Amino acid sequence: MIGGSDIVLVGPYRPPAGGVATHVERLSKACLSRGYKCCVLDIFADKEEDVPAWVHRIGGYRWVRGMKAFSWLGKCNGSTIHFHVASMDRFRIIGWPMLLATRGAQTRIITIHGGTFVRKCRRKGPLFCAYIRMLLRAFDAVIVVNDEQADFLIGELQLNASMVHTIPAYIRPPASDTHMAIPREVREAIQGRRVIVGSGQPTRTYGHDLLMKAVGRLGNRGDLILVIALYSTGDTEYLRMLERMRDGMHNCIFVYDLEPEVFNAVLAETDVYVRPTYVDGDSVAVREALAHGCRVIASDCIRRPDGVHTFKSGCDESLGDCLQRALCLHTDRCSYAEQQHDFAQDVMLLYKGLAKH
């Protein structure tokens, strides 16, 4: 369907699950539900798997994937092409060929989702920043998911403010995506207990060890259970360290690669969701937890949505104090459950606005 599509989303599509993949999936469904001819081109998967009819997944060796993607995108004359990347790690290499392939597109947009993007650019120095600036200026619009990223692009990379748009990544799941059953081992572990949940890749950036230390400060309380949902492989040494910490606790379990619908079912049973990251993008999980009425605690590494209780980034004592206060509050679902904005409509408005120029 690529050749006749109004909108082509280029990015990961689950499996495996992840923040960017979940966003791309929901955005594609939002486009289709609004009458757009939309498809997804997934050039990031390691192998081809069963996906919906509107998704084209290219597997195989990387250079083969690149050639196939170049051919596919060359058929997109007149379409809106919307790329989705984490922190420009791969895209800084494939970006120019992708732009060449899409030179006949109506508009070209890129969304940068990853919280590490700004830190990596600053760490790699002025030449790297100059290269990224030149690459991003070739697009009609750049979407970022928080104000800190926008400030960096406009203030330090000196992109024109008119081409930078801050649109958080949260998109409400379609009503058809009903919650799946919680795995039995999780259901048994949380039964009759106050539930604290964390999630993310097993890397130091996500601060899982910080959360585990903070829960440990509360004592091995039998009325509490910490559930950490881990995704992807991440840092093997760090994961082993986390597993050793878990083995020394009596109220902590790990679950791996939960589907978004299952994770939502867990959030529906959660008292407190914690996001202890050292850097961050928007964090779909934070807004997802708020939408479920969970009390949400997150580090102050970026500005958080209304309703989030923040703690000093990197400080397990500060996090422990926040947890203690949150657990002392009334157990009713918090008042922010129905206030989470669906940012799909903001993306659609940008599509329409760019199409008029």
C-alpha positions as a printed Julia matrix, in Angstrom:
357×3 Matrix{Float64}:
   0.0     0.0    0.0
   3.03    2.31   0.23
   2.71    3.74  -3.26
  -0.84    5.03  -2.65
  -0.48    6.05   0.98
  -1.22    9.52   2.33
   1.08    8.92   5.3
   4.07    6.6    5.61
   5.47    6.05   9.1
   9.06    4.81   9.1
   9.98    3.28  12.44
   9.89    0.15  14.61
   6.67   -1.84  14.96
   6.28   -4.5   17.62
   7.31   -7.14  18.25
   9.46   -6.43  20.13
   7.53   -3.96  22.28
   9.03   -0.62  23.25
   8.12    3.03  23.64
   8.79    4.04  20.03
   7.21    0.88  18.61
   4.08    1.4   20.72
   3.84    5.04  19.58
   4.21    4.08  15.89
   1.58    1.36  16.24
  -0.94    3.66  17.91
  -0.25    6.55  15.54
  -0.81    4.3   12.53
  -4.13    3.11  13.96
  -5.11    6.71  14.74
  -4.37    7.72  11.13
  -6.38    4.81   9.74
  -9.32    5.53  12.07
  -9.39    9.13  10.75
  -9.65    7.99   7.15
  -6.03    8.39   6.05
  -4.38    5.82   3.85
  -1.51    5.01   6.18
   1.2     2.37   6.29
   4.28    1.61   8.35
   7.72    0.74   7.01
   9.72   -1.08   9.69
  13.38   -1.17   8.72
  14.64   -1.79  12.25
  13.48   -5.39  12.82
  16.05   -8.18  12.84
  13.67  -10.56  11.11
  10.34  -10.55   9.32
   7.34  -11.6   11.42
   3.58  -11.58  11.1
   2.32   -8.0   11.19
  -0.9    -6.25  10.1
  -1.56   -5.66   6.42
  -0.61   -1.97   6.62
   2.87   -2.78   7.99
   5.81   -3.62   5.72
   8.64   -5.18   7.71
  12.03   -5.54   6.06
  14.32   -8.15   7.59
  17.7    -9.56   6.63
  21.19   -8.1    6.61
  21.4    -4.37   7.21
  22.7    -3.46   3.74
  19.92   -5.54   2.16
  17.37   -3.79   4.37
  18.76   -0.45   3.29
  18.45   -1.24  -0.41
  14.89   -2.54   0.0
  13.89    0.49   2.07
  15.37    2.84  -0.53
  13.29    1.1   -3.2
  10.09    1.21  -1.12
  10.44    4.86  -0.18
  11.09    5.81  -3.79
   7.43    4.94  -4.47
   6.14    7.51  -1.99
   5.81   10.54  -4.28
   3.21   12.91  -2.87
   3.04   11.21   0.54
   3.85   12.56   3.98
   6.87   10.6    5.23
   7.27   10.55   9.0
  10.46    9.02  10.44
  10.63    7.89  14.09
  14.01    7.48  15.78
  15.3     7.19  19.34
  18.54    9.15  19.54
  19.87    9.36  15.95
  22.39    6.53  16.52
  21.49    4.65  13.33
  19.72    7.45  11.55
  22.78    9.68  11.41
  24.18    7.06   9.0
  21.08    6.14   6.97
  19.44    9.57   7.13
  20.86   11.01   3.91
  20.04    7.93   1.78
  16.5     7.97   3.23
  16.14   11.66   2.38
  17.38   11.0   -1.14
  14.87    8.18  -1.55
  12.01   10.42  -0.39
  12.87   13.5   -2.45
   9.48   13.19  -4.21
   7.49   13.19  -0.96
   5.06   15.97  -0.17
   6.51   16.54   3.31
   9.2    14.87   5.41
   9.03   14.85   9.2
  11.21   13.28  11.87
  10.34   12.6   15.52
  13.19   12.18  18.01
  11.91   10.13  20.95
  14.99    9.24  22.99
  15.96   10.92  26.22
  19.68   10.36  25.53
  19.68   12.4   22.3
  20.75   15.71  23.85
  23.39   14.17  26.09
  24.93   12.2   23.23
  25.1    15.27  20.98
  26.82   17.34  23.67
  29.22   14.52  24.49
  30.29   14.04  20.86
  31.14   17.68  20.37
  30.62   20.57  17.92
  31.44   18.7   14.69
  28.85   16.02  15.44
  26.3    18.7   16.38
  26.98   20.53  13.12
  26.37   17.31  11.18
  23.09   16.62  13.02
  22.0    20.24  12.43
  22.62   19.89   8.68
  20.72   16.59   8.59
  17.71   17.88  10.52
  17.46   21.05   8.42
  16.7    18.84   5.41
  13.3    17.98   6.95
  10.15   20.06   6.77
   9.53   19.6   10.5
  11.25   18.11  13.53
   9.11   16.78  16.39
  10.59   16.36  19.84
   8.81   14.96  22.88
   9.85   17.42  25.6
  10.79   21.07  26.08
  14.41   20.28  26.95
  14.96   18.75  23.52
  13.28   21.71  21.82
  15.46   24.17  23.74
  18.56   22.25  22.64
  17.57   22.18  18.96
  16.68   25.87  18.85
  19.24   27.26  21.28
  22.32   25.11  20.65
  21.81   23.51  17.23
  20.25   26.76  16.0
  17.38   25.22  14.09
  14.64   27.6   13.05
  12.03   27.64  15.82
   9.23   27.38  13.24
  10.34   23.89  12.21
  10.63   22.48  15.77
   7.43   21.13  17.35
   7.09   19.72  20.86
   4.52   16.92  20.85
   4.68   14.33  23.66
   4.53   10.72  22.53
   1.45    9.54  24.43
  -1.41    8.31  22.27
  -4.42    6.72  23.91
  -4.72    3.04  22.97
  -7.66    2.22  20.66
 -10.77    0.93  22.39
 -10.36   -2.28  20.4
  -7.04   -2.98  22.16
  -8.58   -4.57  25.24
  -6.43   -5.47  28.22
  -4.97   -8.95  28.19
  -4.79  -11.17  31.24
  -2.02  -10.53  33.76
   0.47  -13.45  33.83
  -0.29  -15.87  36.65
   3.02  -15.36  38.47
   2.4   -11.6   38.55
  -1.24  -12.01  39.62
  -0.2   -14.27  42.49
   2.62  -11.93  43.57
   0.46   -8.79  43.72
  -2.6   -10.39  45.29
  -3.57   -8.48  48.45
  -0.48   -6.21  48.39
   0.35   -2.59  47.6
   1.93   -2.62  44.14
   4.88   -0.48  43.01
   5.83   -0.74  39.33
   8.87    0.37  37.34
   9.69   -0.32  33.7
  12.25    0.15  30.94
  15.33   -1.39  29.4
  17.89   -2.97  31.74
  20.4    -0.12  31.43
  21.76    2.29  34.04
  19.96    5.19  32.37
  16.65    3.8   33.63
  17.77    3.76  37.28
  16.19    0.44  38.27
  18.83   -0.09  40.98
  17.86    3.29  42.46
  14.23    2.17  42.71
  15.22   -1.14  44.29
  17.38    0.64  46.89
  14.53    3.03  47.69
  12.08    0.17  48.17
  14.7    -1.56  50.31
  14.75    1.53  52.54
  11.1     0.85  53.32
  12.07   -2.55  54.75
  11.08   -6.0   53.48
   7.42   -5.26  54.08
   5.14   -8.14  53.28
   2.35   -5.78  52.27
   4.43   -4.36  49.38
   5.53   -5.81  46.06
   7.85   -4.18  43.53
   7.29   -5.29  39.92
   9.9    -4.21  37.37
   8.96   -4.75  33.72
  12.14   -5.08  31.66
  12.31   -4.77  27.89
  14.99   -5.78  25.37
  18.45   -7.07  26.33
  20.2    -3.84  27.33
  23.34   -4.01  29.48
  24.04   -7.63  30.44
  26.32   -6.78  33.37
  23.81   -4.3   34.75
  21.01   -6.86  34.42
  23.06   -9.39  36.39
  23.6    -6.8   39.1
  19.86   -6.14  39.23
  19.16   -9.87  39.49
  21.58  -10.16  42.43
  19.83   -7.25  44.13
  16.44   -8.85  43.49
  17.6   -12.16  44.97
  18.41  -10.28  48.18
  14.88   -8.88  48.43
  11.69  -10.65  49.47
   9.28   -8.31  47.74
  10.59   -7.79  44.19
   9.93   -9.61  40.92
  11.04   -9.02  37.33
   8.85   -9.59  34.27
  10.2    -9.5   30.75
   8.93   -8.1   27.44
   5.29   -7.63  28.4
   2.99   -6.7   25.56
   1.58   -3.16  25.97
  -1.91   -4.52  26.65
  -0.56   -6.76  29.44
   1.45   -3.88  30.91
  -1.73   -1.78  30.91
  -3.5    -4.56  32.8
  -0.71   -4.49  35.41
  -0.98   -0.68  35.68
  -4.7    -1.06  36.37
  -3.72   -2.96  39.53
  -0.83   -0.63  40.46
  -0.73    1.79  43.4
   2.48    3.68  42.5
   4.36    3.83  39.21
   7.99    5.01  39.44
  10.19    6.42  36.66
  13.71    6.87  38.16
  15.52    7.71  34.9
  18.65    9.86  34.73
  17.64   11.21  31.29
  14.3    10.87  29.56
  12.21   11.62  26.5
   8.5    11.91  27.25
   7.92    8.44  28.74
   4.68    7.02  27.42
   4.59    4.82  30.54
   4.32    7.87  32.83
   1.25    9.19  31.0
  -0.13    5.65  30.7
   0.11    5.26  34.47
  -1.57    8.64  35.05
  -4.35    7.6   32.67
  -4.92    4.52  34.86
  -5.15    6.67  37.97
  -1.85    5.48  39.46
   0.18    7.74  41.69
   3.29    8.52  39.68
   6.77    9.37  40.94
   9.52   10.37  38.52
  12.98   11.91  38.57
  13.29   15.63  37.93
  15.66   15.15  34.95
  12.99   16.74  32.71
   9.74   18.62  33.26
   7.05   16.04  34.04
   3.3    16.13  33.31
   0.85   17.53  35.84
   0.12   15.03  38.58
   3.63   13.54  38.77
   5.52   13.75  42.08
   9.2    14.38  41.36
  12.35   13.52  43.31
  15.96   14.59  42.95
  17.46   12.6   40.04
  19.95    9.97  41.21
  19.01   10.22  44.92
  17.51    7.03  46.37
  16.86    8.8   49.69
  14.73   11.44  47.96
  12.92    8.71  46.03
  12.35    6.74  49.23
  10.74    9.77  50.88
   8.44   10.24  47.88
   7.48    6.57  47.97
   6.73    6.72  51.68
   4.43    9.71  51.19
   2.69    8.18  48.16
   1.99    4.93  50.0
   0.49    6.84  52.93
  -2.05    8.53  50.67
  -5.58    7.24  50.2
  -5.74    4.25  47.87
  -8.39    5.7   45.52
  -7.24    6.23  41.95
  -5.78    9.7   41.47
  -7.75   12.53  39.86
  -5.59   12.71  36.72
  -6.97    9.48  35.28
  -9.3    11.18  32.78
  -7.12   14.19  31.96
  -4.44   12.66  29.74
  -4.39   14.38  26.37
  -4.24   12.2   23.26
  -1.41   13.71  21.23
  -2.38   11.91  18.0
  -4.59   14.88  17.14
  -1.61   17.24  17.49
   0.36   15.17  14.98
  -2.62   15.17  12.59
  -2.86   18.96  12.79
   0.83   19.22  11.92
   0.29   16.94   8.91
  -2.54   19.17   7.7
  -0.62   22.38   8.32
   2.45   21.22   6.39
   0.31   19.9    3.51
  -1.07   23.43   2.94
   2.37   24.93   2.32
